[in-house]
Amino acid sequence: MNFTQHTPLDIFLNILFERYQAKVPAVKKITAAMVDRGVVASQDEIVNDHIAFRTLGVPHLGIKSFEKIFLHHGYQKRDYYYFEGKKLNAYWYAPPSEQYPRIFMSELVVDQLSPQAQQIINEYTAHIQADPVDALDLNNGEQIGEFLHQSLWPLPTKQHYQTLLDESEYAAWVIYNRYYLNHYTISVHALKEGFNTIAAFDDLVESLGIKLNNAGGKIKISADKLLLQSSTIAEMQEATFAGGDSMSIAGSYVEFAERLVLPEYQHLPASEINSMHRRDGFETTNADKIFESTYTGQIKNS
């Protein structure tokens, strides 16, 4: 994932990916293995299916705020998803052109949490009295890139983090990591023969000693069987909390997606197939389990 047109969108996507890659060693490990095996010549050849962000559903934040950045740069809002057990809303956004990734944006429905969890989250976010995105120059890629890595609320205490973790692992992840890129996704169907199925690519990843998220099975399959997804387990990071306490917590991870050809286009020769002929969008049941790539249960089992 490297965008070279130097538009504001290219600039802030590159900033996002550079910082994400630096903190998620699995990215370089997988890329190096792909280069060594001749799957790609470099990272730039990898097609990025989508990137994902997590947000908090509180006044002046959440999807309503965050989406402004991508809508301004030509993304189109598509399907809505609701995750009842995890108390999440989500949408996906179609890119302005094929060289850019889809966006998957989720938000925690804070008012569905316990009073204690709501109180903790509000303690950190109540000072935000206006939408911070409204203060940005959305045509300034560097400014957006810095915004996506800045602290919109104070660093949480270890106790608050652990209290949220006990109730909502998503809430705990966001209160510490904020808008940090949650994951990027390799389009395996775009790879060369022998590596262009999710099963074959998972074998490559596991051969590197990288553990996969097995919630709901290693391969998550949509109801129509046309979208297959898998993911690594989140990289652990040493986190320092307010007051100086520290502990190892879940960071970000890497996802893999295989989008199969839609039934009405399966008569086409492989040389004529492009993205418009493949399954688009997302699947709630798949995404529900992919979220758990940052969950304690997955990390402890690894």
C-alpha positions as CSV (number, residue, x, y, z in Angstrom):
1,M,0.0,0.0,0.0
2,N,1.8,3.1,-1.3
3,F,0.0,5.9,-3.0
4,T,2.1,8.0,-5.3
5,Q,-0.1,10.7,-6.7
6,H,0.5,13.1,-3.8
7,T,-3.1,14.1,-3.4
8,P,-4.3,14.9,0.1
9,L,-5.9,11.4,0.2
10,D,-2.6,9.7,-0.9
11,I,-0.7,11.7,1.7
12,F,-2.7,10.8,4.8
13,L,-3.2,7.2,3.7
14,N,0.6,6.8,3.4
15,I,1.1,8.4,6.8
16,L,-1.5,6.0,8.3
17,F,0.2,2.9,6.7
18,E,3.7,3.9,7.6
19,R,2.9,4.3,11.3
20,Y,0.7,1.2,11.3
21,Q,3.4,-0.9,9.6
22,A,6.1,0.2,12.0
23,K,4.0,-1.0,15.0
24,V,2.7,-4.3,13.4
25,P,5.7,-6.5,12.7
26,A,3.5,-9.1,11.0
27,V,3.0,-6.7,8.0
28,K,6.7,-6.7,7.1
29,K,7.1,-10.4,7.9
30,I,4.3,-11.4,5.6
31,T,5.4,-9.0,2.9
32,A,9.0,-10.3,3.1
33,A,7.7,-13.8,2.7
34,M,5.6,-12.9,-0.3
35,V,8.6,-11.2,-2.0
36,D,10.9,-14.2,-1.1
37,R,8.4,-16.6,-2.7
38,G,7.9,-14.4,-5.8
39,V,4.3,-13.7,-5.0
40,V,4.9,-10.0,-5.4
41,A,8.0,-7.9,-6.2
42,S,7.3,-5.4,-3.4
43,Q,4.8,-4.1,-0.9
44,D,3.5,-1.8,-3.6
45,E,2.1,-4.7,-5.6
46,I,-0.2,-5.8,-2.8
47,V,-3.9,-4.8,-3.4
48,N,-5.4,-3.4,-0.2
49,D,-9.0,-4.6,0.1
50,H,-9.9,-2.3,3.0
51,I,-8.7,-0.5,6.1
52,A,-10.7,-0.3,9.3
53,F,-11.2,2.3,12.1
54,R,-12.9,2.1,15.5
55,T,-14.7,5.1,17.1
56,L,-16.7,6.0,20.1
57,G,-20.4,6.9,19.7
58,V,-20.4,10.1,21.9
59,P,-21.3,13.7,21.1
60,H,-19.0,15.3,18.4
61,L,-17.2,12.0,17.7
62,G,-18.1,8.6,16.2
63,I,-19.0,7.8,12.7
64,K,-20.8,11.0,12.1
65,S,-17.6,12.9,12.7
66,F,-15.0,10.5,11.3
67,E,-16.7,9.8,8.0
68,K,-16.4,13.5,7.0
69,I,-12.8,13.0,6.2
70,F,-13.4,10.2,3.7
71,L,-16.6,11.6,2.2
72,H,-14.7,14.8,1.4
73,H,-12.2,12.8,-0.6
74,G,-14.8,11.0,-2.7
75,Y,-15.7,8.0,-0.7
76,Q,-19.4,6.9,-0.9
77,K,-21.2,5.6,2.1
78,R,-22.7,2.2,1.6
79,D,-24.3,-0.6,3.8
80,Y,-25.1,-0.3,7.5
81,Y,-24.2,-3.1,9.9
82,Y,-25.2,-3.7,13.5
83,F,-23.4,-6.0,15.9
84,E,-25.8,-6.6,18.8
85,G,-23.5,-8.6,21.1
86,K,-20.7,-6.1,20.7
87,K,-22.9,-3.0,20.8
88,L,-21.5,-1.6,17.6
89,N,-22.8,0.3,14.5
90,A,-20.8,0.2,11.3
91,Y,-20.8,1.3,7.7
92,W,-18.5,0.6,4.8
93,Y,-17.4,3.2,2.2
94,A,-16.6,2.7,-1.4
95,P,-13.4,4.4,-2.7
96,P,-13.4,7.1,-5.3
97,S,-11.3,4.8,-7.6
98,E,-10.1,1.3,-7.6
99,Q,-6.5,2.0,-6.4
100,Y,-7.8,3.1,-3.0
101,P,-9.0,0.7,-0.3
102,R,-12.6,0.4,0.9
103,I,-13.1,1.8,4.4
104,F,-14.8,-0.1,7.2
105,M,-15.8,2.3,10.0
106,S,-17.4,1.1,13.3
107,E,-18.6,2.9,16.4
108,L,-19.3,1.8,20.0
109,V,-22.9,2.5,21.1
110,V,-21.8,3.9,24.4
111,D,-25.3,4.5,25.8
112,Q,-25.8,0.7,25.7
113,L,-23.0,0.1,28.1
114,S,-23.2,-0.1,31.9
115,P,-23.5,3.2,33.9
116,Q,-19.9,2.6,35.1
117,A,-18.5,2.1,31.6
118,Q,-20.4,5.1,30.3
119,Q,-19.1,7.2,33.2
120,I,-15.5,6.3,32.4
121,I,-15.8,7.0,28.7
122,N,-17.6,10.3,29.4
123,E,-14.9,11.3,31.8
124,Y,-12.4,11.3,28.9
125,T,-14.5,12.7,26.2
126,A,-16.9,15.2,27.9
127,H,-14.4,18.1,27.3
128,I,-14.9,17.7,23.5
129,Q,-17.5,20.4,22.8
130,A,-17.2,20.6,19.1
131,D,-16.5,18.1,16.3
132,P,-12.7,18.2,15.9
133,V,-12.9,17.2,12.2
134,D,-14.6,20.6,11.6
135,A,-11.4,22.3,12.6
136,L,-9.3,20.5,10.0
137,D,-8.4,21.6,6.5
138,L,-9.6,18.5,4.7
139,N,-7.4,19.4,1.7
140,N,-4.3,19.1,3.8
141,G,-3.1,15.5,3.8
142,E,-0.4,16.0,6.4
143,Q,-2.8,17.7,8.8
144,I,-5.3,14.8,8.5
145,G,-2.4,12.3,8.9
146,E,-1.4,14.0,12.2
147,F,-5.0,14.3,13.4
148,L,-5.5,10.5,13.0
149,H,-2.6,10.0,15.4
150,Q,-3.2,12.8,17.9
151,S,-4.7,12.5,21.4
152,L,-8.3,13.7,21.4
153,W,-8.7,12.7,25.0
154,P,-6.3,12.1,28.0
155,L,-4.4,8.9,28.3
156,P,-6.5,6.5,30.4
157,T,-5.5,5.0,33.7
158,K,-4.7,1.3,33.8
159,Q,-7.7,0.8,36.2
160,H,-10.1,2.5,33.8
161,Y,-8.7,0.5,30.9
162,Q,-9.1,-2.8,32.7
163,T,-12.6,-1.9,33.8
164,L,-13.6,-1.2,30.2
165,L,-11.8,-4.4,29.1
166,D,-13.9,-6.5,31.4
167,E,-17.1,-5.2,29.8
168,S,-16.2,-4.2,26.2
169,E,-12.8,-5.1,24.7
170,Y,-13.7,-2.8,21.8
171,A,-14.2,0.1,24.3
172,A,-10.8,-0.6,25.9
173,W,-9.0,-0.8,22.6
174,V,-10.4,2.6,21.4
175,I,-9.9,4.4,24.7
176,Y,-6.2,3.7,24.5
177,N,-5.5,3.4,20.7
178,R,-8.0,6.1,19.6
179,Y,-8.2,6.5,15.7
180,Y,-5.1,4.4,15.1
181,L,-5.4,2.2,12.1
182,N,-7.0,-1.1,13.3
183,H,-6.0,-3.2,10.3
184,Y,-5.3,-3.3,6.7
185,T,-6.4,-6.2,4.4
186,I,-4.5,-8.1,1.7
187,S,-6.7,-9.0,-1.3
188,V,-5.6,-12.6,-1.8
189,H,-7.6,-13.1,-5.0
190,A,-5.4,-10.6,-6.7
191,L,-2.2,-12.7,-6.0
192,K,-0.6,-15.2,-8.3
193,E,-1.8,-18.8,-8.7
194,G,-1.0,-20.9,-5.7
195,F,-1.4,-18.0,-3.2
196,N,-4.7,-16.6,-4.5
197,T,-7.1,-18.5,-2.2
198,I,-7.6,-17.7,1.5
199,A,-6.7,-21.3,2.5
200,A,-3.4,-21.2,0.6
201,F,-2.6,-17.8,1.9
202,D,-3.4,-18.8,5.5
203,D,-1.0,-21.7,5.1
204,L,1.8,-19.2,4.1
205,V,1.0,-17.0,7.1
206,E,1.0,-19.9,9.6
207,S,4.3,-21.2,8.1
208,L,5.9,-18.0,9.4
209,G,4.9,-18.8,12.9
210,I,2.1,-16.1,12.9
211,K,-1.1,-17.1,14.7
212,L,-4.5,-16.7,13.1
213,N,-7.8,-15.6,14.7
214,N,-9.8,-18.8,15.1
215,A,-13.1,-17.2,16.4
216,G,-15.8,-18.9,14.3
217,G,-13.1,-20.8,12.5
218,K,-9.9,-19.5,10.9
219,I,-11.7,-18.8,7.7
220,K,-14.9,-16.6,8.0
221,I,-17.3,-17.4,5.2
222,S,-20.3,-15.2,4.2
223,A,-23.8,-16.7,3.8
224,D,-23.5,-16.5,0.0
225,K,-20.0,-18.1,0.3
226,L,-18.5,-15.4,-1.9
227,L,-16.6,-13.5,0.7
228,L,-13.9,-15.3,2.7
229,Q,-11.8,-13.6,5.4
230,S,-9.2,-14.4,7.9
231,S,-6.8,-12.4,10.1
232,T,-3.8,-12.5,12.4
233,I,-4.1,-12.1,16.1
234,A,-3.3,-8.5,17.2
235,E,0.3,-7.6,17.9
236,M,0.9,-7.0,21.6
237,Q,2.3,-3.6,22.6
238,E,3.7,-2.3,25.9
239,A,1.3,0.4,26.9
240,T,2.0,3.2,29.4
241,F,-1.0,4.6,31.2
242,A,-1.7,7.8,33.0
243,G,0.3,7.7,36.3
244,G,3.0,5.6,34.7
245,D,1.5,2.2,35.1
246,S,2.2,-0.2,32.2
247,M,1.0,-3.5,30.8
248,S,1.0,-5.4,27.5
249,I,-2.2,-4.8,25.5
250,A,-3.6,-5.6,22.1
251,G,-2.6,-3.3,19.2
252,S,-3.4,-3.9,15.5
253,Y,-3.5,-6.9,13.1
254,V,-3.5,-7.9,9.5
255,E,-6.5,-9.2,7.6
256,F,-6.8,-11.2,4.4
257,A,-9.9,-11.3,2.1
258,E,-10.9,-13.4,-0.9
259,R,-13.7,-12.0,-3.0
260,L,-15.1,-14.6,-5.4
261,V,-16.6,-13.9,-8.8
262,L,-20.4,-13.3,-8.7
263,P,-22.5,-16.0,-10.3
264,E,-23.6,-13.9,-13.2
265,Y,-19.9,-13.3,-14.3
266,Q,-18.5,-16.8,-13.7
267,H,-18.6,-17.5,-17.5
268,L,-16.0,-14.8,-18.1
269,P,-12.4,-15.8,-18.7
270,A,-10.0,-15.1,-15.8
271,S,-8.2,-12.4,-17.9
272,E,-11.4,-10.3,-18.1
273,I,-12.3,-10.5,-14.4
274,N,-11.9,-7.3,-12.4
275,S,-13.2,-5.9,-9.1
276,M,-16.7,-5.1,-10.5
277,H,-17.2,-8.8,-11.2
278,R,-16.5,-9.8,-7.6
279,R,-18.5,-9.9,-4.4
280,D,-18.4,-6.4,-2.9
281,G,-19.3,-5.1,0.6
282,F,-19.0,-7.0,3.9
283,E,-20.8,-9.5,6.0
284,T,-21.9,-9.0,9.6
285,T,-21.2,-12.6,10.7
286,N,-17.7,-12.4,9.3
287,A,-16.9,-9.0,10.7
288,D,-18.2,-10.0,14.1
289,K,-15.5,-12.6,14.4
290,I,-12.8,-10.5,12.8
291,F,-13.3,-7.9,15.5
292,E,-12.1,-10.5,18.0
293,S,-8.6,-10.4,16.6
294,T,-7.8,-7.9,19.4
295,Y,-9.7,-9.8,22.1
296,T,-8.0,-11.3,25.1
297,G,-9.4,-14.8,24.4
298,Q,-7.7,-14.9,21.1
299,I,-4.4,-13.5,22.4
300,K,-4.3,-15.9,25.4
301,N,-5.0,-18.9,23.2
302,S,-2.1,-18.0,21.0
